Amino acid sequence: MPNPLFQRDTRFVLFGLDERKISWRGVGLLAAVFLGSLLIAAIFTPPAYWLVQGWHDRTGSANAQWLLDKGPDVYFDRLRMLVIFLGLPWLMSKCHLWSWKGLGLSFGKNGNRGFLLAWFAGIVLIVGLAFWRQVSTATELNAGFSLSTLVEALLAGLILGFLEEIVFRGMILRMFYTATRQPWLALALMSAFYAYTHFKVPTSVWLHVAPGVHWDTGFFVAYWTTFGITENFDLAQFVVLWLLGMVLGLLTLKSGSLLPAIGLHAGIVSAMFFYRGSGLTDGWAGAVVLAVIFGVIAVAKTKKRGT
């Protein structure tokens, strides 16, 4: 069967184009949503913070104080996510992805089995890394079992896995796929963007800022949200996140379905919820394991097209 890293598949090409044509329209739409969300969040972060501050001044509410303790960067991030969430229907319609099947969510025997196998693999991956860290560094892991913790971990994994895979592997991967002639390049670009978005406003930049929230605070946060990756850059963290994006993207290209990627992502997040002291980005061990997993998926036989 065709190698999905080197031969294009019409299922991942947007706007009804065939595998021989390219278009940067999707990448342009992505840039518009990304930059637009930054601008809107920058404008509305100070008013949102001032509203909560006024609530606290009038009532002395403990809930208002809890919200004020979050800081303007958290307000900015929540507003930005809200804008992106509200913009998803528009983006999906523009990309002709307004269906479960279009996004790669074809539920069936094979898809469900792929989800469960990948979910279990994600749990095994984090548990293995957690015990490796415990043995190699004598680190005490913050892990405990209770029914409530189990439910919270499962829900967190499913929700985060579903949402991130819809956005990154369901949409953004297709945007770069449509813009480039080489699937491996689209996969690498999507994964780089995925890793980049995980770098937030560096804590160190707040040490040189006057206390309080001012009219330009939102733009300050927007700048450091965009360029914060340049401050105290962590190469290991970036490489691990990039490789995770590569693995999740290749799973999607090989299977033609988002379900295995959602399963692996959900399993990783759920296991990390238990092992609070360990994660994929703790050093280079995660990068080594993910590189091996990518190689195994890459050389595995490709099934016939279809989900």
C-alpha positions in Angstrom: 0.0 0.0 0.0 1.1 3.7 -0.5 3.4 5.1 2.2 1.3 7.9 4.0 4.5 9.8 4.7 5.4 10.3 1.1 2.2 9.8 -1.0 -0.8 12.1 -0.6 -4.3 10.8 0.2 -7.4 12.8 -0.9 -9.1 12.2 2.4 -6.7 14.7 4.0 -6.8 17.3 1.2 -9.2 20.2 1.9 -11.6 22.2 -0.3 -12.4 19.3 -2.6 -9.0 19.4 -4.2 -7.3 16.2 -5.5 -4.0 14.9 -4.3 -2.1 16.7 -7.1 -3.1 20.2 -6.1 -2.1 22.4 -3.2 -3.6 25.5 -1.5 -2.5 27.7 1.4 -6.0 28.8 2.0 -6.4 26.6 5.1 -3.1 27.9 6.6 -4.4 31.5 6.0 -7.6 30.7 7.8 -5.6 29.2 10.7 -3.4 32.4 10.9 -6.6 34.6 10.9 -8.1 32.6 13.8 -4.9 32.5 15.8 -4.1 36.2 15.4 -7.7 37.2 15.8 -8.0 35.4 19.1 -4.9 37.1 20.4 -6.2 40.5 19.5 -9.7 40.0 21.0 -8.2 38.5 24.2 -5.8 41.4 24.4 -8.6 43.9 24.2 -11.0 42.3 26.6 -8.6 40.9 29.3 -8.3 44.2 31.3 -12.2 44.8 31.4 -12.8 41.2 32.4 -10.3 41.5 35.2 -11.7 44.9 36.3 -15.2 43.5 36.5 -14.0 40.8 38.9 -12.1 43.4 40.8 -15.2 45.5 41.2 -17.2 42.5 42.3 -14.6 41.9 45.0 -14.5 45.5 46.1 -18.2 45.6 46.5 -18.9 42.3 48.1 -15.5 40.9 49.4 -16.5 37.6 47.9 -14.1 34.8 48.4 -14.9 33.5 44.9 -13.9 36.9 43.4 -10.7 36.8 45.3 -10.0 33.3 44.0 -10.5 34.6 40.5 -8.3 37.7 41.1 -5.5 35.4 42.3 -5.5 33.7 38.8 -3.6 36.6 37.2 -4.2 38.4 33.9 -2.4 35.8 31.8 -5.1 33.2 32.9 -7.9 35.6 31.9 -6.2 36.1 28.6 -5.8 32.4 28.0 -9.4 31.6 28.8 -10.7 34.5 26.6 -8.5 33.3 23.7 -9.7 29.8 24.1 -13.3 31.0 24.1 -12.7 32.9 20.9 -11.1 29.9 19.2 -14.0 27.6 20.4 -16.6 30.0 19.1 -14.7 30.3 15.8 -14.4 26.6 15.2 -17.8 26.2 13.5 -16.9 28.9 11.0 -13.5 27.4 10.5 -14.9 23.9 10.0 -17.5 25.1 7.5 -14.8 27.0 5.5 -12.7 23.9 5.4 -15.6 21.7 4.4 -15.2 19.6 7.5 -18.7 20.0 8.9 -19.2 16.3 9.6 -17.9 13.5 11.9 -16.7 11.6 8.8 -15.0 14.6 7.3 -13.0 15.0 10.5 -12.1 11.3 10.6 -14.5 10.3 13.3 -16.0 7.2 11.8 -17.2 5.0 14.7 -17.2 1.3 14.0 -15.6 -2.0 15.1 -12.1 -1.2 13.7 -12.2 2.4 14.9 -13.3 1.6 18.4 -10.7 -1.1 18.7 -8.0 1.3 17.5 -9.2 3.8 20.1 -9.0 1.3 23.0 -5.6 -0.1 22.0 -4.2 3.3 21.7 -5.7 4.4 25.0 -4.1 1.5 26.8 -0.8 2.2 25.1 -1.0 5.8 26.3 -1.5 4.7 29.9 1.4 2.1 29.6 3.7 4.8 28.2 3.2 7.2 31.1 3.2 4.5 33.8 6.5 3.2 32.3 8.1 6.7 32.3 6.9 7.3 35.8 8.5 4.1 37.2 11.7 4.8 35.1 11.9 8.3 36.7 11.3 6.8 40.2 14.0 4.2 39.7 16.6 6.5 38.0 16.1 9.6 40.3 14.5 8.1 43.5 11.6 10.5 42.9 8.5 9.9 45.0 5.5 9.9 42.7 2.3 11.6 43.8 -0.1 8.8 42.8 -3.1 7.5 44.6 -6.3 5.7 43.7 -9.9 6.6 44.5 -13.1 6.3 42.5 -13.4 10.1 42.2 -9.8 10.4 41.0 -10.4 7.7 38.5 -13.5 9.4 37.1 -11.8 12.8 37.0 -8.8 11.3 35.2 -10.9 9.5 32.6 -13.0 12.6 31.9 -10.0 14.9 31.7 -8.3 12.5 29.3 -11.3 12.1 27.0 -12.2 15.8 26.9 -8.7 17.0 26.3 -7.9 14.2 23.9 -11.1 14.8 21.9 -10.8 18.6 21.7 -7.1 18.7 20.9 -7.2 16.0 18.3 -10.2 17.6 16.5 -8.3 20.9 16.3 -4.7 19.7 15.6 -5.0 16.3 13.8 -8.5 16.8 12.5 -8.1 20.3 11.1 -4.6 21.8 11.3 -2.9 18.7 10.0 -5.2 18.9 6.9 -4.4 22.6 6.5 -0.7 21.9 6.2 -1.3 18.8 4.2 -3.3 20.8 1.7 -0.6 23.4 1.5 2.4 21.1 0.9 3.1 18.3 -1.6 4.9 16.1 1.0 2.8 14.6 3.8 5.9 14.2 6.0 6.5 18.0 5.8 2.9 18.7 6.7 3.2 16.4 9.6 6.4 18.1 10.8 4.9 21.6 10.4 1.7 20.7 12.3 3.8 19.1 15.1 6.0 22.1 15.4 3.0 24.4 15.7 1.5 21.9 18.3 4.7 22.1 20.4 4.9 25.9 20.0 1.3 26.4 21.4 2.2 24.6 24.7 4.7 27.3 25.6 2.8 29.9 27.7 3.8 33.3 29.2 7.1 32.8 31.1 6.9 33.4 34.8 10.1 35.5 34.7 8.6 38.3 32.6 6.3 39.3 35.5 9.2 40.1 37.7 9.8 43.4 35.8 6.2 44.5 35.5 4.4 46.9 37.8 1.6 45.2 39.8 -2.0 45.6 38.7 -3.8 45.4 35.4 -3.7 48.3 33.0 -5.2 49.0 29.6 -2.2 47.6 27.8 -1.8 44.5 30.0 -3.7 42.3 27.5 -1.3 43.3 24.7 1.7 42.6 27.0 0.3 39.1 27.6 -0.4 38.7 23.9 3.2 39.5 23.0 4.6 37.0 25.5 2.0 34.4 24.5 3.4 34.7 21.0 7.1 35.0 21.7 7.3 33.4 25.2 8.9 30.3 23.7 12.1 32.4 23.2 12.4 33.1 27.0 14.1 30.2 28.8 13.5 27.9 25.9 13.4 24.2 26.9 14.7 22.1 24.0 13.7 18.8 25.6 10.2 19.9 26.2 9.8 21.2 22.6 11.3 18.0 21.1 9.0 15.7 23.2 5.9 17.7 22.3 7.0 17.8 18.6 7.5 14.0 18.6 4.1 13.5 20.3 2.5 15.5 17.5 4.4 13.4 15.0 3.1 10.2 16.6 -0.5 11.4 16.8 -0.4 12.7 13.3 1.1 9.6 11.8 -1.5 7.5 13.6 -4.2 9.6 11.9 -2.6 9.3 8.4 -2.0 5.6 8.7 -5.5 4.7 10.0 -7.5 7.4 8.2 -9.2 8.0 11.5 -8.9 10.3 14.5 -9.9 7.7 17.0 -6.5 6.1 17.6 -5.0 9.5 18.1 -7.8 10.5 20.5 -7.3 7.2 22.4 -3.5 7.6 22.8 -3.9 11.3 23.8 -6.6 10.4 26.3 -4.6 7.6 27.8 -1.6 9.8 28.3 -3.6 12.6 29.9 -5.5 10.2 32.2 -2.3 8.5 33.4 -0.6 11.9 34.0 -3.5 12.9 36.1 -2.6 10.0 38.5 1.2 10.5 38.3 1.4 14.2 39.1 5.2 14.0 39.6 5.9 12.5 36.1 5.1 13.3 32.5 6.2 13.1 29.0 8.2 16.3 29.1 10.4 15.4 32.1 13.7 15.1 30.4 14.7 13.2 27.3 13.3 9.8 28.2 9.9 10.7 26.7 11.6 11.8 23.5 13.4 8.5 23.1 10.2 6.4 23.7 8.2 8.6 21.3 10.9 8.3 18.6 10.8 4.5 18.9 7.0 4.5 18.7 7.0 6.7 15.6 9.5 4.4 13.9 7.3 1.3 14.8 4.2 3.0 13.4 6.1 4.2 10.3 7.3 0.7 9.3 4.0 -1.1 10.2 2.0 -2.3 7.3 -0.6 0.1 6.1 -4.1 -1.3 5.9 -6.4 -0.7 2.9 -7.8 2.8 2.7 -11.0 3.3 4.7 -12.0 3.4 8.3 
